[in-house]
Amino acid sequence: MKEKELKNKSLPREIWDYLKVRKKWWLLPIIIMLVLVGILIIFGQSSALSPFIYALG
């Protein structure tokens, strides 16, 4: 791959290419869950729904 192509790749694209080339499909559910938990943490910090999210855990 050319150097210019490497600089323009985003992180999600690099992860997708890694999964595709290396056939590491078992990592996909782990990555999805990490992203969802991260979104829940960010949403839970600045929301009026924080007490309800806290009660789920």
C-alpha positions, 0 to 999 in steps of 0.5 A: 500500500502507498504511504498516502493511502495509509495516512488517510485511513480512519481507525474503524476502517483499519480495524475492519481491514484487519478483521477481514484480512486476518479472519479474526471475526471473533473479535467483532462482538468484543469490539461492538460491546466495548463501543456500546459500553463506552457510549453508555458511559458517555451518555450516562454522565451527562443525562437526566436518565443517569439514575435509571441507567445506574439502576440497571447495573 
